[in-house]
Amino acid sequence: MSTDRPAETAADTSTLTYGRASRLLRLAMTEDQEAPLTPVDAVVARLRQPDAADWLATVFDTLAKHAGGPVQTELLTPTAPLPRLTSLKDTCTRLAADTDDPDSLLAGTLGYLLCVAAALAHHGVLITGRDRAELDAALLSLRELLRAPWPDLVGQALGPPHAPTDPPPH
C-alpha cells in the first residue's frame, strides 16, 4: 500500500514584488535594530520623520548648490528639456555617491528619483537603467510620503492605475 502524499509546494511568491518585500522588511525592523537596507529605504525612513518638511527644504538647497540653481521648478515644469532632467539626474547620482556624507546620499537619492519621475511624467522617457518594478515601488513610497506638489508628479510618472483585468472569454 502506498503512502504517497502530495508534495508540499512553496508558497506562491508571484505576487511578492520588490515593493511589498521591502515594506515587509521595514515593518519587521524596529527603529533601534538596523539601518535601512537601501538608500531608497533610508529616504523613505527620513520622510517618515516629524521634521520631513524642513528636511525636504534642505534637500532642495543641497540640490541647488550642486545643480547651479533651484531645481523644483524644472522638475515640475512639463516643458523642462529632457537633456536637462538627465543632467540633473546625473548630478544627483554623483551627490549620492558621496559615501562620507549620509545627508548627501539621501539628498542625491531623492533628487535622482524625482528627476526620473519628472522625465517619465513630462516626456514618457525612462532615464535610468534601474529595474522598472523596483523604481515603481520607490515612487509609490514617495507618492505616499511627499507633500504637494510632488505626489502629482510622481503619480504622473507611475501612470494611470491599472485595474484588474478579467480573464479573456473562452
Backbone hydrogen bonds in HBPLUS format (Angstrom, degrees):
<---DONOR---> <-ACCEPTOR-->    atom                        ^
c    i                          cat <-CA-CA->   ^        H-A-AA   ^      H-
h    n   atom  resd res      DA  || num        DHA   H-A  angle D-A-AA Bond
n    s   type  num  typ     dist DA aas  dist angle  dist       angle   num
A0016-LEU N   A0013-THR O   3.01 MM   3  5.08 161.1  2.05 107.3 113.3     1
A0021-ALA N   A0017-THR O   2.89 MM   4  6.10 166.8  1.91 155.6 159.8     2
A0022-SER N   A0018-TYR O   2.78 MM   4  5.91 159.5  1.82 152.3 158.4     3
A0023-ARG N   A0019-GLY O   2.91 MM   4  6.11 159.0  1.96 145.7 151.4     4
A0024-LEU N   A0020-ARG O   2.89 MM   4  6.12 158.9  1.93 150.6 156.6     5
A0025-LEU N   A0021-ALA O   2.93 MM   4  6.17 157.6  1.98 148.4 154.5     6
A0026-ARG N   A0022-SER O   2.92 MM   4  6.21 157.2  1.97 148.4 154.8     7
A0027-LEU N   A0023-ARG O   2.89 MM   4  6.14 155.6  1.95 149.5 156.1     8
A0028-ALA N   A0024-LEU O   2.96 MM   4  6.18 146.5  2.08 143.2 152.4     9
A0029-MET N   A0025-LEU O   3.06 MM   4  6.31 133.2  2.29 143.0 154.8    10
A0029-MET N   A0026-ARG O   3.26 MM   3  5.20 134.4  2.48  93.4 105.3    11
A0033-GLN N   A0030-THR O   3.19 MM   3  5.46 166.9  2.21 113.1 117.2    12
A0042-ALA N   A0038-THR O   2.95 MM   4  6.29 151.1  2.03 149.1 157.7    13
A0043-VAL N   A0039-PRO O   2.92 MM   4  6.24 151.4  2.00 147.9 155.1    14
A0044-VAL N   A0040-VAL O   2.91 MM   4  6.19 165.1  1.93 155.2 159.0    15
A0045-ALA N   A0041-ASP O   2.85 MM   4  6.08 160.7  1.89 148.4 153.9    16
A0046-ARG N   A0042-ALA O   2.91 MM   4  6.09 152.5  1.99 142.6 150.3    17
A0047-LEU N   A0043-VAL O   2.85 MM   4  6.12 152.2  1.93 152.3 159.9    18
A0048-ARG N   A0045-ALA O   3.20 MM   3  5.21 143.6  2.34  96.1 106.7    19
A0049-GLN N   A0046-ARG O   3.15 MM   3  5.43 162.0  2.18 108.1 113.7    20
A0052-ALA N   A0049-GLN O   3.13 MM   3  5.39 142.4  2.28 125.8 122.6    21
A0055-TRP N   A0051-ASP O   2.95 MM   4  6.20 161.8  1.98 156.7 162.8    22
A0056-LEU N   A0052-ALA O   2.82 MM   4  6.01 156.0  1.88 149.9 155.9    23
A0057-ALA N   A0053-ALA O   3.23 MM   4  6.52 149.3  2.33 140.6 147.6    24
A0058-THR N   A0054-ASP O   3.20 MM   4  6.63 150.2  2.30 145.6 153.2    25
A0058-THR N   A0055-TRP O   3.02 MM   3  5.14 117.3  2.43  97.3 112.7    26
A0059-VAL N   A0055-TRP O   2.91 MM   4  6.27 146.5  2.02 148.9 159.5    27
A0060-PHE N   A0056-LEU O   3.05 MM   4  6.38 159.0  2.09 151.6 155.2    28
A0061-ASP N   A0057-ALA O   3.05 MM   4  6.32 145.0  2.18 140.0 150.0    29
A0062-THR N   A0058-THR O   2.89 MM   4  6.12 158.0  1.94 147.1 152.6    30
A0063-LEU N   A0059-VAL O   2.84 MM   4  6.15 161.8  1.87 154.1 159.3    31
A0064-ALA N   A0060-PHE O   2.94 MM   4  5.99 153.4  2.01 138.5 145.8    32
A0065-LYS N   A0061-ASP O   3.09 MM   4  6.38 152.2  2.17 146.3 152.8    33
A0066-HIS N   A0062-THR O   3.24 MM   4  6.55 151.9  2.32 147.1 154.1    34
A0067-ALA N   A0063-LEU O   2.78 MM   4  5.85 139.6  1.94 149.4 161.6    35
A0068-GLY N   A0064-ALA O   3.01 MM   4  5.68 119.4  2.39 141.0 148.1    36
A0069-GLY N   A0064-ALA O   2.92 MM   5  4.42 140.1  2.08 130.0 135.7    37
A0075-LEU N   A0071-VAL O   2.93 MM   4  6.15 161.4  1.96 162.0 167.2    38
A0076-LEU N   A0072-GLN O   3.03 MM   4  6.23 145.2  2.15 147.9 157.7    39
A0077-THR N   A0073-THR O   2.94 MM   4  5.91 123.2  2.27 146.9 159.7    40
A0080-ALA N   A0077-THR O   3.00 MM   3  5.43 164.0  2.02 121.2 122.9    41
A0084-ARG N   A0081-PRO O   3.01 MM   3  5.33 123.5  2.33 104.7 119.0    42
A0085-LEU N   A0081-PRO O   3.10 MM   4  6.53 156.2  2.16 152.8 159.9    43
A0086-THR N   A0082-LEU O   2.91 MM   4  6.15 157.3  1.96 154.9 161.4    44
A0087-SER N   A0083-PRO O   2.90 MM   4  6.07 153.3  1.97 141.5 149.0    45
A0088-LEU N   A0084-ARG O   2.87 MM   4  6.13 158.3  1.92 150.7 156.4    46
A0089-LYS N   A0085-LEU O   2.92 MM   4  6.13 155.6  1.98 143.7 150.6    47
A0090-ASP N   A0086-THR O   2.95 MM   4  6.23 156.2  2.01 147.6 153.7    48
A0091-THR N   A0087-SER O   2.94 MM   4  6.23 151.0  2.02 146.4 154.6    49
A0092-CYS N   A0088-LEU O   2.91 MM   4  6.22 155.5  1.97 150.0 156.5    50
A0093-THR N   A0089-LYS O   2.87 MM   4  6.19 146.1  1.99 145.6 155.8    51
A0094-ARG N   A0090-ASP O   3.05 MM   4  6.35 159.3  2.09 148.3 152.3    52
A0095-LEU N   A0091-THR O   2.97 MM   4  6.23 154.7  2.03 145.9 153.6    53
A0096-ALA N   A0092-CYS O   2.85 MM   4  6.05 159.5  1.90 149.2 154.3    54
A0097-ALA N   A0093-THR O   3.07 MM   4  6.25 132.5  2.31 139.0 151.5    55
A0097-ALA N   A0094-ARG O   3.20 MM   3  5.08 131.4  2.45  91.5 104.6    56
A0098-ASP N   A0095-LEU O   3.17 MM   3  5.63 164.6  2.20 112.0 116.7    57
A0099-THR N   A0097-ALA O   2.80 MM   2  5.55 117.4  2.20 116.3  98.8    58
A0101-ASP N   A0098-ASP O   3.18 MM   3  5.90 168.6  2.19 121.0 124.6    59
A0104-SER N   A0101-ASP O   3.05 MM   3  5.33 123.7  2.38 104.4 118.1    60
A0105-LEU N   A0101-ASP O   3.13 MM   4  6.52 154.6  2.20 151.7 159.3    61
A0106-LEU N   A0102-PRO O   3.04 MM   4  6.33 161.6  2.07 149.7 153.3    62
A0107-ALA N   A0103-ASP O   2.89 MM   4  6.06 169.7  1.90 150.7 154.1    63
A0108-GLY N   A0104-SER O   2.79 MM   4  5.75 163.9  1.81 147.6 153.1    64
A0109-THR N   A0105-LEU O   2.93 MM   4  5.98 154.8  1.99 143.4 150.7    65
A0110-LEU N   A0106-LEU O   2.96 MM   4  6.13 170.5  1.97 154.9 157.3    66
A0111-GLY N   A0107-ALA O   2.88 MM   4  5.97 164.0  1.90 149.7 155.1    67
A0112-TYR N   A0108-GLY O   2.84 MM   4  5.89 157.7  1.89 143.4 150.0    68
A0113-LEU N   A0109-THR O   3.04 MM   4  6.29 164.9  2.06 150.8 153.8    69
A0114-LEU N   A0110-LEU O   2.96 MM   4  6.21 157.6  2.01 151.4 157.8    70
A0115-CYS N   A0111-GLY O   2.88 MM   4  6.09 152.5  1.95 151.8 159.3    71
A0116-VAL N   A0112-TYR O   2.99 MM   4  6.26 162.5  2.03 154.1 158.5    72
A0117-ALA N   A0113-LEU O   2.90 MM   4  6.08 156.9  1.95 143.9 151.0    73
A0118-ALA N   A0114-LEU O   2.86 MM   4  6.02 154.4  1.92 142.6 149.6    74
A0119-ALA N   A0115-CYS O   2.99 MM   4  6.25 159.9  2.03 150.4 155.0    75
A0120-LEU N   A0116-VAL O   3.03 MM   4  6.28 156.4  2.09 148.2 154.7    76
A0121-ALA N   A0117-ALA O   2.78 MM   4  5.95 167.5  1.79 155.6 159.7    77
A0122-HIS N   A0118-ALA O   2.85 MM   4  5.81 167.9  1.87 151.8 155.4    78
A0123-HIS N   A0119-ALA O   2.93 MM   4  5.36 147.3  2.04 129.3 139.1    79
A0125-VAL N   A0119-ALA O   3.34 MM   6  5.67 168.1  2.36 123.1 120.5    80
A0124-GLY N   A0120-LEU O   2.91 MM   4  4.21 135.1  2.12 109.7 118.8    81
A0135-LEU N   A0131-ASP O   2.92 MM   4  6.17 159.1  1.97 154.0 160.7    82
A0136-ASP N   A0132-ARG O   2.81 MM   4  5.99 164.7  1.83 151.9 155.9    83
A0137-ALA N   A0133-ALA O   3.03 MM   4  6.21 153.1  2.10 142.6 149.5    84
A0138-ALA N   A0134-GLU O   3.11 MM   4  6.41 155.6  2.17 145.7 151.8    85
A0139-LEU N   A0135-LEU O   2.86 MM   4  6.16 161.8  1.89 156.2 161.7    86
A0140-LEU N   A0136-ASP O   2.83 MM   4  6.00 154.0  1.89 148.7 155.5    87
A0141-SER N   A0137-ALA O   3.19 MM   4  6.43 157.2  2.25 143.3 148.4    88
A0142-LEU N   A0138-ALA O   3.02 MM   4  6.35 158.3  2.07 149.2 155.4    89
A0143-ARG N   A0139-LEU O   2.82 MM   4  6.04 161.7  1.86 152.8 157.7    90
A0144-GLU N   A0140-LEU O   3.13 MM   4  6.36 147.4  2.24 143.6 151.4    91
A0145-LEU N   A0141-SER O   3.16 MM   4  6.36 140.9  2.32 143.5 153.9    92
A0145-LEU N   A0142-LEU O   3.04 MM   3  5.14 125.7  2.35  98.3 112.6    93
A0146-LEU N   A0142-LEU O   2.85 MM   4  5.70 165.1  1.87 166.0 164.5    94
A0150-TRP N   A0147-ARG O   3.16 MM   3  6.03 138.7  2.34 137.9 131.6    95
A0154-VAL N   A0150-TRP O   2.98 MM   4  6.18 173.5  1.99 164.1 165.4    96
A0155-GLY N   A0151-PRO O   2.79 MM   4  5.83 153.1  1.86 141.7 150.1    97
A0156-GLN N   A0152-ASP O   2.95 MM   4  6.18 152.0  2.03 146.8 153.6    98
A0157-ALA N   A0153-LEU O   3.03 MM   4  6.37 148.5  2.13 144.9 154.0    99
A0158-LEU N   A0154-VAL O   2.99 MM   4  6.29 145.3  2.11 145.9 155.4   100
A0159-GLY N   A0155-GLY O   3.08 MM   4  6.30 130.2  2.34 137.2 150.1   101
A0159-GLY N   A0156-GLN O   3.20 MM   3  5.06 133.2  2.43  90.8 103.6   102
